[in-house]
Amino acid sequence: MTKHDRGFTLIEMIIAVALFATVMLIAVGSLLALVGANRKAQALQSVMNNLNIALDGMVRSIRMGSDYHCGLGTYTAPLECPTGDTIFAFEAFGGSAANPTDQWIYKYDPDTKRIYKSEDAGSHLYAITAPSVVIDNMKFYVVGTDRGDTTQPKVVITIKGTAGVPGTKTETTFSMQATAVQRLLDL
């Protein structure tokens, strides 16, 4: 062997390139999996933020309200629904019990899979959840609406749905529950 014969052989070069390509393939695959997981997390976070804001606003308004009514009928008359319903009405803070047109209503529409709100007894409903929030099931459970009983009026809200793009790996199911107890003493 002479001094000029030093270096890599063709087989050594092929093996080195093959090892490098294998390592890079694994690394790129891992990177793509992380990008997909990040997209899913961001989509879920965006949807959950929208839903949390809507739910927090609902709970805050319900706590300050009175004369809880669950289901259809005369919204000014308190009505319990321990088995749950998709419509909830109440007298908002600062409203007048003598005025039947100022009731606030929250309603779940199973056709559009969104939550709607009205501040004028249902005359004008507007969506409070984004179209990307797909709510499959929502119910209001109301107890304690009788004045003078030993139970303070309480509303439990349950929501089940999906977030993300339907039919893709970014779609995730969620379940939420919130409780609001009327602040005005029910004596």
N, CA, C and O of each residue as an XYZ file, in Angstrom:
748
protein
N       0.832     -1.174      0.000
C       0.000      0.000      0.000
C       0.884      1.249      0.000
O       1.839      1.343      0.772
N       0.566      2.180     -0.851
C       1.331      3.409     -0.917
C       0.589      4.499     -0.165
O      -0.548      4.325      0.273
N       1.260      5.607     -0.035
C       0.663      6.730      0.667
C      -0.538      7.297     -0.082
O      -1.388      7.937      0.536
N      -0.630      7.094     -1.336
C      -1.704      7.661     -2.149
C      -2.957      6.791     -2.162
O      -3.967      7.207     -2.728
N      -2.935      5.614     -1.570
C      -4.071      4.708     -1.565
C      -5.014      4.946     -0.377
O      -5.974      4.198     -0.194
N      -4.762      5.927      0.387
C      -5.625      6.200      1.537
C      -6.928      6.838      1.078
O      -6.945      7.568      0.087
N      -8.051      6.562      1.809
C      -9.360      7.117      1.471
C     -10.428      6.053      1.625
O     -10.176      4.971      2.155
N     -11.608      6.369      1.160
C     -12.740      5.460      1.299
C     -12.929      4.677      0.014
O     -12.700      5.179     -1.086
N     -13.345      3.462      0.178
C     -13.662      2.667     -0.997
C     -15.090      2.976     -1.418
O     -15.832      3.614     -0.671
N     -15.475      2.539     -2.584
C     -16.822      2.773     -3.103
C     -17.875      2.101     -2.212
O     -18.947      2.663     -1.986
N     -17.578      0.935     -1.722
C     -18.531      0.219     -0.846
C     -18.715      0.978      0.466
O     -19.835      1.099      0.963
N     -17.629      1.482      1.021
C     -17.728      2.274      2.262
C     -18.574      3.523      2.033
O     -19.370      3.885      2.900
N     -18.428      4.172      0.921
C     -19.209      5.370      0.593
C     -20.690      5.028      0.444
O     -21.546      5.768      0.929
N     -20.999      3.925     -0.214
C     -22.398      3.512     -0.407
C     -23.041      3.203      0.937
O     -24.181      3.595      1.188
N     -22.315      2.504      1.798
C     -22.837      2.180      3.130
C     -23.051      3.454      3.943
O     -24.074      3.579      4.616
N     -22.133      4.384      3.900
C     -22.258      5.645      4.638
C     -23.455      6.458      4.138
O     -24.210      7.007      4.942
N     -23.629      6.535      2.830
C     -24.768      7.273      2.263
C     -26.082      6.582      2.634
O     -27.060      7.260      2.946
N     -26.122      5.264      2.606
C     -27.336      4.524      2.968
C     -27.696      4.748      4.436
O     -28.865      4.951      4.762
N     -26.706      4.713      5.315
C     -26.967      4.982      6.738
C     -27.476      6.410      6.946
O     -28.417      6.647      7.704
N     -26.830      7.357      6.254
C     -27.261      8.751      6.372
C     -28.694      8.917      5.868
O     -29.492      9.610      6.500
N     -29.027      8.299      4.751
C     -30.382      8.394      4.192
C     -31.410      7.770      5.138
O     -32.504      8.308      5.301
N     -31.071      6.653      5.753
C     -31.980      5.997      6.699
C     -32.231      6.877      7.915
O     -33.374      7.035      8.344
N     -31.177      7.444      8.467
C     -31.320      8.335      9.627
C     -32.153      9.558      9.254
O     -33.009      9.974     10.035
N     -31.923     10.136      8.090
C     -32.678     11.315      7.658
C     -34.152     10.971      7.415
O     -35.028     11.777      7.726
N     -34.435      9.791      6.864
C     -35.801      9.361      6.638
C     -36.555      9.230      7.963
O     -37.702      9.663      8.069
N     -35.927      8.645      8.950
C     -36.546      8.519     10.277
C     -36.758      9.895     10.899
O     -37.802     10.152     11.498
N     -35.777     10.773     10.762
C     -35.888     12.117     11.333
C     -37.013     12.915     10.665
O     -37.785     13.580     11.356
N     -37.117     12.860      9.345
C     -38.174     13.582      8.623
C     -39.544     13.010      8.989
O     -40.501     13.765      9.159
N     -39.647     11.690      9.111
C     -40.907     11.068      9.525
C     -41.342     11.539     10.902
O     -42.516     11.829     11.129
N     -40.385     11.613     11.818
C     -40.695     12.101     13.168
C     -41.108     13.570     13.129
O     -42.040     13.972     13.826
N     -40.431     14.357     12.331
C     -40.769     15.775     12.215
C     -42.173     15.959     11.649
O     -42.924     16.807     12.131
N     -42.537     15.184     10.640
C     -43.883     15.282     10.071
C     -44.947     14.850     11.083
O     -46.029     15.436     11.119
N     -44.661     13.845     11.896
C     -45.596     13.429     12.937
C     -45.780     14.533     13.971
O     -46.893     14.755     14.448
N     -44.706     15.221     14.320
C     -44.795     16.339     15.273
C     -45.597     17.501     14.691
O     -46.377     18.138     15.399
N     -45.406     17.772     13.406
C     -46.173     18.843     12.751
C     -47.658     18.502     12.760
O     -48.490     19.370     13.027
N     -47.999     17.253     12.471
C     -49.403     16.828     12.510
C     -49.996     16.931     13.903
O     -51.133     17.377     14.058
N     -49.246     16.529     14.915
C     -49.725     16.642     16.299
C     -49.897     18.101     16.703
O     -50.828     18.446     17.431
N     -48.993     18.955     16.226
C     -49.106     20.384     16.534
C     -50.348     20.987     15.888
O     -51.036     21.795     16.511
N     -50.643     20.605     14.649
C     -51.858     21.101     13.977
C     -53.106     20.678     14.738
O     -54.027     21.471     14.936
N     -53.123     19.428     15.160
C     -54.276     18.922     15.914
C     -54.433     19.693     17.227
O     -55.544     20.073     17.596
N     -53.340     19.918     17.919
C     -53.388     20.648     19.184
C     -53.861     22.084     18.977
O     -54.657     22.589     19.769
N     -53.385     22.745     17.931
C     -53.800     24.122     17.661
C     -55.271     24.194     17.275
O     -55.979     25.102     17.712
N     -55.743     23.249     16.459
C     -57.154     23.239     16.075
C     -58.032     23.008     17.289
O     -59.052     23.677     17.459
N     -57.648     22.074     18.125
C     -58.422     21.795     19.330
C     -58.397     22.983     20.279
O     -59.423     23.317     20.872
N     -57.252     23.624     20.432
C     -57.155     24.775     21.318
C     -58.022     25.931     20.821
O     -58.680     26.593     21.623
N     -58.032     26.180     19.529
C     -58.849     27.247     18.961
C     -60.336     26.989     19.205
O     -61.072     27.884     19.619
N     -60.762     25.766     18.946
C     -62.165     25.416     19.144
C     -62.540     25.483     20.616
O     -63.594     26.011     20.970
N     -61.688     24.953     21.461
C     -61.989     24.946     22.891
C     -61.991     26.368     23.460
O     -62.786     26.673     24.349
N     -61.112     27.238     22.957
C     -61.140     28.639     23.393
C     -62.469     29.289     23.029
O     -63.066     29.991     23.845
N     -62.935     29.053     21.793
C     -64.219     29.611     21.371
C     -65.345     29.082     22.243
O     -66.203     29.847     22.683
N     -65.347     27.797     22.491
C     -66.403     27.194     23.299
C     -66.320     27.644     24.750
O     -67.351     27.890     25.375
N     -65.114     27.758     25.298
C     -64.957     28.223     26.672
C     -65.446     29.653     26.848
O     -66.079     29.971     27.854
N     -65.163     30.507     25.891
C     -65.625     31.894     25.968
C     -67.153     31.938     25.937
O     -67.775     32.659     26.717
N     -67.751     31.166     25.036
C     -69.219     31.124     24.958
C     -69.816     30.566     26.242
O     -70.786     31.117     26.763
N     -69.251     29.482     26.757
C     -69.774     28.852     27.970
C     -69.583     29.748     29.189
O     -70.481     29.844     30.026
N     -68.439     30.402     29.302
C     -68.205     31.315     30.431
C     -69.185     32.482     30.416
O     -69.703     32.878     31.460
N     -69.437     33.029     29.229
C     -70.416     34.111     29.123
C     -71.811     33.655     29.513
O     -72.546     34.382     30.182
N     -72.172     32.456     29.096
C     -73.485     31.910     29.458
C     -73.600     31.754     30.965
O     -74.578     32.199     31.566
N     -72.609     31.126     31.575
C     -72.651     30.864     33.017
C     -72.702     32.175     33.803
O     -73.456     32.286     34.770
N     -71.917     33.154     33.402
C     -71.908     34.452     34.083
C     -73.279     35.119     34.007
O     -73.770     35.642     35.007
N     -73.894     35.102     32.831
C     -75.223     35.708     32.664
C     -76.279     34.948     33.463
O     -77.143     35.557     34.094
N     -76.208     33.633     33.435
C     -77.192     32.814     34.143
C     -77.088     33.029     35.648
O     -78.111     33.128     36.325
N     -75.880     33.103     36.181
C     -75.704     33.333     37.627
C     -76.352     34.636     38.072
O     -76.961     34.703     39.140
N     -76.219     35.664     37.254
C     -76.757     36.978     37.624
C     -78.252     37.074     37.358
O     -78.893     38.008     37.841
N     -78.826     36.145     36.610
C     -80.248     36.195     36.256
C     -81.132     35.563     37.310
O     -80.682     35.176     38.389
N     -82.415     35.470     36.958
C     -83.408     34.875     37.864
C     -84.536     34.292     37.019
O     -84.509     34.379     35.791
N     -85.517     33.704     37.676
C     -86.693     33.124     37.009
C     -86.286     32.156     35.895
O     -86.640     32.343     34.731
N     -85.543     31.130     36.273
C     -85.053     30.148     35.310
C     -86.210     29.343     34.722
O     -87.110     28.896     35.433
N     -86.159     29.176     33.411
C     -87.188     28.403     32.693
C     -86.479     27.489     31.708
O     -85.667     27.938     30.899
N     -86.791     26.212     31.783
C     -86.167     25.232     30.899
C     -87.214     24.640     29.971
O     -88.274     24.212     30.428
N     -86.933     24.610     28.673
C     -87.866     24.046     27.712
C     -88.781     25.100     27.110
O     -88.603     26.300     27.321
N     -89.769     24.620     26.352
C     -90.722     25.514     25.703
C     -91.785     25.977     26.699
O     -91.834     25.505     27.835
N     -92.622     26.893     26.262
C     -93.700     27.401     27.110
C     -93.536     28.883     27.352
O     -92.853     29.580     26.601
N     -94.169     29.356     28.407
C     -94.087     30.771     28.772
C     -92.766     31.007     29.481
O     -92.561     30.531     30.597
N     -91.872     31.740     28.838
C     -90.525     31.926     29.362
C     -90.489     32.701     30.669
O     -89.516     32.595     31.415
N     -91.516     33.471     30.963
C     -91.520     34.251     32.199
C     -91.887     33.410     33.414
O     -91.670     33.840     34.546
N     -92.439     32.219     33.200
C     -92.824     31.336     34.310
C     -91.675     30.382     34.610
O     -91.251     29.640     33.724
N     -91.156     30.383     35.849
C     -90.079     29.451     36.185
C     -90.508     28.000     35.956
O     -91.633     27.615     36.276
N     -89.592     27.203     35.396
C     -89.904     25.812     35.088
C     -88.638     24.971     35.188
O     -87.615     25.297     34.587
N     -88.719     23.882     35.956
C     -87.600     22.958     36.097
C     -87.594     21.938     34.964
O     -88.615     21.704     34.317
N     -86.453     21.346     34.736
C     -86.368     20.200     33.834
C     -85.199     19.333     34.292
O     -84.097     19.434     33.753
N     -85.439     18.498     35.268
C     -84.365     17.645     35.775
C     -83.898     16.594     34.764
O     -82.832     16.005     34.941
N     -84.681     16.351     33.706
C     -84.267     15.401     32.669
C     -83.553     16.080     31.508
O     -83.033     15.404     30.620
N     -83.522     17.400     31.505
C     -82.766     18.145     30.505
C     -83.581     18.581     29.306
O     -84.558     17.933     28.930
N     -83.165     19.697     28.706
C     -83.785     20.237     27.498
C     -82.751     21.061     26.758
O     -81.691     21.365     27.303
N     -83.053     21.428     25.510
C     -82.119     22.183     24.674
C     -82.379     23.684     24.691
O     -81.650     24.448     24.059
N     -83.422     24.112     25.417
C     -83.758     25.540     25.495
C     -83.756     25.970     26.952
O     -84.305     25.288     27.817
N     -83.128     27.114     27.212
C     -83.097     27.663     28.566
C     -83.356     29.165     28.488
O     -82.718     29.870     27.706
N     -84.295     29.650     29.302
C     -84.622     31.079     29.334
C     -84.548     31.568     30.772
O     -84.724     30.794     31.712
N     -84.286     32.864     30.933
C     -84.222     33.457     32.273
C     -84.353     34.966     32.163
O     -84.187     35.553     31.094
N     -84.658     35.575     33.307
C     -84.722     37.036     33.388
C     -83.308     37.528     33.645
O     -82.707     37.189     34.665
N     -82.779     38.315     32.739
C     -81.403     38.791     32.860
C     -81.287     39.818     33.975
O     -82.276     40.422     34.388
N     -80.065     40.006     34.455
C     -79.796     40.992     35.501
C     -80.217     42.372     35.005
O     -79.821     42.791     33.917
N     -81.000     43.059     35.781
C     -81.482     44.383     35.403
C     -82.745     44.355     34.578
O     -83.282     45.409     34.238
N     -83.234     43.170     34.247
C     -84.464     43.054     33.472
C     -85.688     43.193     34.364
O     -85.577     43.224     35.590
N     -86.839     43.276     33.745
C     -88.092     43.429     34.477
C     -88.930     42.169     34.323
O     -89.186     41.715     33.208
N     -89.354     41.608     35.451
C     -90.201     40.416     35.409
C     -91.553     40.736     34.773
O     -92.231     39.834     34.282
N     -91.951     42.005     34.777
C     -93.224     42.420     34.188
C     -93.147     42.507     32.662
O     -94.182     42.551     31.997
N     -91.947     42.531     32.107
C     -91.761     42.646     30.663
C     -91.440     41.271     30.072
O     -90.324     40.784     30.252
N     -92.375     40.634     29.377
C     -92.125     39.288     28.847
C     -91.207     39.263     27.622
O     -90.824     38.185     27.168
N     -90.849     40.423     27.083
C     -90.028     40.448     25.867
C     -88.537     40.662     26.150
O     -87.747     40.778     25.214
N     -88.143     40.714     27.426
C     -86.726     40.936     27.712
C     -86.031     39.692     28.293
O     -84.955     39.793     28.882
N     -86.651     38.539     28.123
C     -86.042     37.290     28.590
C     -84.843     36.937     27.708
O     -84.881     37.105     26.489
N     -83.789     36.450     28.342
C     -82.651     35.947     27.600
C     -82.870     34.460     27.373
O     -83.365     33.755     28.253
N     -82.501     33.987     26.190
C     -82.679     32.582     25.841
C     -81.377     32.047     25.276
O     -80.729     32.682     24.444
N     -81.011     30.863     25.747
C     -79.925     30.093     25.146
C     -80.552     28.842     24.562
O     -81.359     28.173     25.209
N     -80.170     28.535     23.325
C     -80.796     27.419     22.621
C     -79.743     26.651     21.836
O     -78.872     27.239     21.195
N     -79.839     25.325     21.899
C     -78.997     24.471     21.075
C     -79.815     24.020     19.872
O     -80.920     23.499     20.024
N     -79.269     24.223     18.677
C     -79.943     23.805     17.452
C     -79.237     22.566     16.902
O     -78.104     22.665     16.432
N     -79.893     21.389     16.952
C     -79.233     20.173     16.467
C     -79.015     20.150     14.953
O     -78.197     19.369     14.467
N     -79.726     20.985     14.203
C     -79.535     21.024     12.747
C     -78.223     21.718     12.377
O     -77.466     21.220     11.544
N     -77.958     22.871     12.999
C     -76.722     23.604     12.720
C     -75.593     23.205     13.661
O     -74.432     23.537     13.418
N     -75.931     22.489     14.741
C     -74.975     22.038     15.756
C     -74.247     23.207     16.399
O     -73.042     23.145     16.644
N     -75.003     24.288     16.675
C     -74.442     25.490     17.300
C     -75.329     25.955     18.442
O     -76.481     25.539     18.557
N     -74.782     26.822     19.285
C     -75.524     27.424     20.391
C     -75.923     28.832     19.978
O     -75.120     29.580     19.419
N     -77.176     29.185     20.262
C     -77.700     30.500     19.909
C     -78.143     31.236     21.169
O     -78.466     30.627     22.188
N     -78.147     32.558     21.069
C     -78.541     33.415     22.181
C     -79.524     34.464     21.681
O     -79.420     34.957     20.558
N     -80.472     34.790     22.537
C     -81.401     35.876     22.252
C     -81.546     36.703     23.519
O     -81.614     36.159     24.621
N     -81.594     38.008     23.360
C     -81.805     38.910     24.497
C     -83.180     39.554     24.443
O     -83.465     40.489     25.192
N     -84.047     39.045     23.541
C     -85.390     39.609     23.398
C     -86.441     38.498     23.283
O     -87.295     38.527     22.397
N     -86.363     37.528     24.188
C     -87.340     36.437     24.293
C     -87.439     35.591     23.016
O     -88.495     35.027     22.729
N     -86.363     35.504     22.264
C     -86.331     34.632     21.100
C     -86.665     35.294     19.787
O     -86.676     34.620     18.757
N     -86.941     36.592     19.776
C     -87.254     37.265     18.505
C     -86.063     37.269     17.555
O     -86.228     37.088     16.349
N     -84.875     37.475     18.091
C     -83.664     37.505     17.284
C     -82.625     36.597     17.940
O     -82.120     36.896     19.022
N     -82.319     35.508     17.287
C     -81.295     34.581     17.780
C     -80.010     34.784     16.986
O     -80.049     34.948     15.767
N     -78.879     34.773     17.675
C     -77.594     34.818     16.974
C     -76.658     33.781     17.581
O     -76.699     33.500     18.779
N     -75.821     33.225     16.725
C     -74.912     32.152     17.131
C     -73.812     32.703     18.027
O     -73.265     33.776     17.774
N     -73.498     31.953     19.077
C     -72.398     32.364     19.962
C     -71.220     31.387     19.874
O     -70.212     31.570     20.557
N     -71.343     30.365     19.045
C     -70.219     29.460     18.804
C     -69.841     29.515     17.328
O     -70.682     29.739     16.458
N     -68.573     29.309     17.077
C     -68.056     29.352     15.709
C     -68.506     28.116     14.924
O     -68.797     27.078     15.519
N     -68.564     28.220     13.601
C     -68.937     27.054     12.790
C     -67.968     25.874     12.946
O     -68.344     24.729     12.699
N     -66.730     26.149     13.352
C     -65.757     25.066     13.535
C     -66.021     24.253     14.801
O     -65.452     23.176     14.977
N     -66.877     24.761     15.677
C     -67.259     24.022     16.878
C     -68.508     23.215     16.531
O     -69.583     23.781     16.336
N     -68.367     21.913     16.457
C     -69.482     21.033     16.117
C     -69.988     20.412     17.414
O     -69.330     19.558     18.007
N     -71.173     20.857     17.846
C     -71.758     20.346     19.082
C     -72.774     19.273     18.711
O     -73.777     19.550     18.053
N     -72.501     18.056     19.140
C     -73.376     16.939     18.824
C     -74.547     16.817     19.793
O     -75.612     16.324     19.421
N     -74.357     17.260     21.022
C     -75.406     17.143     22.033
C     -75.185     18.210     23.102
O     -74.062     18.418     23.563
N     -76.266     18.881     23.491
C     -76.196     19.883     24.553
C     -77.521     19.882     25.283
O     -78.586     19.855     24.666
N     -77.446     19.911     26.613
C     -78.666     19.957     27.412
C     -78.479     20.871     28.605
O     -77.383     21.017     29.146
N     -79.591     21.483     28.996
C     -79.675     22.271     30.216
C     -80.502     21.476     31.214
O     -81.589     21.002     30.885
N     -79.997     21.330     32.425
C     -80.732     20.676     33.511
C     -80.978     21.737     34.579
O     -80.032     22.335     35.090
N     -82.253     21.972     34.919
C     -82.606     23.039     35.849
C     -83.375     22.452     37.025
O     -84.316     21.679     36.844
N     -82.958     22.832     38.243
C     -83.652     22.426     39.469
C     -83.750     23.630     40.400
O     -82.981     24.583     40.280
N     -84.707     23.577     41.335
C     -84.843     24.594     42.375
C     -85.528     25.875     41.953
O     -85.271     26.920     42.551
N     -86.395     25.842     40.941
C     -87.023     27.080     40.473
C     -88.200     27.520     41.335
O     -88.641     28.663     41.217
N     -88.724     26.646     42.202
C     -89.849     27.031     43.068
C     -89.353     27.964     44.161
O     -88.407     27.649     44.882
N     -90.001     29.112     44.274
C     -89.616     30.078     45.317
C     -89.966     29.524     46.693
O     -91.027     28.934     46.896
N     -89.051     29.728     47.625
C     -89.299     29.321     48.998
C     -88.933     27.882     49.303
O     -89.036     27.454     50.453
N     -88.508     27.122     48.297
C     -88.083     25.749     48.605
C     -86.667     25.801     49.197
O     -86.089     26.880     49.324
N     -86.134     24.689     49.542
C     -84.812     24.662     50.174
C     -83.673     24.552     49.173
O     -82.512     24.442     49.567
N     -83.990     24.579     47.881
C     -82.966     24.444     46.842
C     -82.803     25.748     46.081
O     -83.769     26.291     45.543
N     -81.589     26.241     46.040
C     -81.284     27.435     45.260
C     -81.342     27.054     43.772
O     -80.831     25.997     43.400
N     -81.949     27.884     42.913
C     -82.011     27.558     41.485
C     -80.617     27.293     40.901
O     -79.677     28.062     41.104
N     -80.522     26.187     40.178
C     -79.232     25.767     39.631
C     -79.433     25.234     38.213
O     -80.426     24.573     37.909
N     -78.463     25.541     37.361
C     -78.464     25.064     35.974
C     -77.171     24.294     35.740
O     -76.084     24.787     36.039
N     -77.293     23.094     35.209
C     -76.135     22.309     34.789
C     -76.204     22.213     33.271
O     -77.229     21.830     32.707
N     -75.110     22.564     32.625
C     -75.027     22.552     31.163
C     -74.043     21.458     30.765
O     -72.903     21.443     31.231
N     -74.481     20.546     29.905
C     -73.588     19.497     29.386
C     -73.463     19.659     27.875
O     -74.445     19.899     27.173
N     -72.240     19.523     27.398
C     -71.960     19.690     25.968
C     -71.032     18.562     25.510
O     -70.036     18.256     26.165
N     -71.377     17.957     24.383
C     -70.522     16.951     23.748
C     -70.397     17.320     22.279
O     -71.369     17.738     21.650
N     -69.197     17.164     21.737
C     -69.022     17.495     20.329
C     -67.671     17.090     19.810
O     -66.950     16.310     20.431
N     -67.335     17.644     18.640
C     -66.061     17.370     18.004
C     -65.391     18.671     17.603
O     -66.048     19.677     17.337
N     -64.075     18.624     17.568
C     -63.286     19.786     17.163
C     -62.324     19.352     16.080
O     -61.878     18.204     16.058
N     -62.003     20.263     15.186
C     -61.070     19.961     14.111
C     -61.807     19.697     12.819
O     -63.011     19.930     12.717
N     -61.074     19.209     11.831
C     -61.635     18.944     10.505
C     -62.226     17.529     10.507
O     -61.504     16.563     10.753
N     -63.548     17.397     10.233
C     -64.166     16.069     10.251
C     -63.521     15.106      9.259
O     -63.185     15.477      8.134
N     -63.357     13.868      9.701
C     -62.823     12.832      8.840
C     -61.313     12.826      8.705
O     -60.767     12.044      7.928
N     -60.623     13.692      9.454
C     -59.165     13.725      9.392
C     -58.592     13.354     10.749
O     -59.317     13.155     11.723
N     -57.269     13.268     10.783
C     -56.601     12.951     12.039
C     -56.668     14.098     13.039
O     -56.366     13.908     14.217
N     -57.062     15.293     12.584
C     -57.131     16.441     13.491
C     -58.467     16.521     14.216
O     -58.655     17.411     15.045
N     -59.406     15.614     13.929
C     -60.712     15.630     14.589
C     -60.603     14.975     15.972
O     -60.064     13.877     16.110
N     -61.128     15.672     16.998
C     -61.086     15.192     18.372
C     -62.437     15.414     19.028
O     -63.079     16.439     18.799
N     -62.868     14.466     19.836
C     -64.130     14.634     20.562
C     -63.863     15.305     21.908
O     -62.768     15.206     22.461
N     -64.888     15.992     22.423
C     -64.777     16.639     23.729
C     -66.102     16.540     24.464
O     -67.158     16.376     23.852
N     -66.031     16.642     25.776
C     -67.211     16.707     26.649
C     -66.938     17.774     27.696
O     -65.861     17.816     28.290
N     -67.927     18.638     27.916
C     -67.781     19.710     28.899
C     -69.034     19.771     29.767
O     -70.118     19.360     29.354
N     -68.860     20.288     30.968
C     -69.987     20.494     31.864
C     -69.722     21.760     32.650
O     -68.592     22.020     33.062
N     -70.767     22.549     32.859
C     -70.669     23.765     33.659
C     -71.917     23.871     34.525
O     -72.996     23.418     34.144
N     -71.752     24.471     35.682
C     -72.855     24.651     36.608
C     -72.957     26.121     36.974
O     -71.951     26.783     37.232
N     -74.191     26.625     36.995
C     -74.431     28.014     37.413
C     -75.537     27.998     38.462
O     -76.604     27.420     38.255
N     -75.263     28.640     39.584
C     -76.249     28.756     40.666
C     -76.651     30.218     40.753
O     -75.799     31.106     40.761
N     -77.951     30.462     40.818
C     -78.476     31.817     40.879
C     -77.928     32.530     42.103
O     -77.984     31.994     43.210
N     -77.400     33.728     41.918
C     -76.833     34.494     43.039
C     -77.910     35.135     43.909
O     -77.752     35.262     45.124
N     -79.005     35.537     43.269
C     -80.112     36.137     44.021
C     -80.732     35.049     44.887
O     -81.114     33.993     44.385
N     -80.830     35.307     46.185
C     -81.389     34.307     47.087
C     -82.839     34.020     46.727
O     -83.619     34.937     46.470
N     -83.185     32.762     46.712
C     -84.509     32.292     46.321
C     -85.296     31.928     47.575
O     -85.496     30.754     47.885
N     -85.730     32.950     48.277
C     -86.468     32.705     49.540
C     -87.960     32.796     49.359
O     -88.710     32.617     50.318
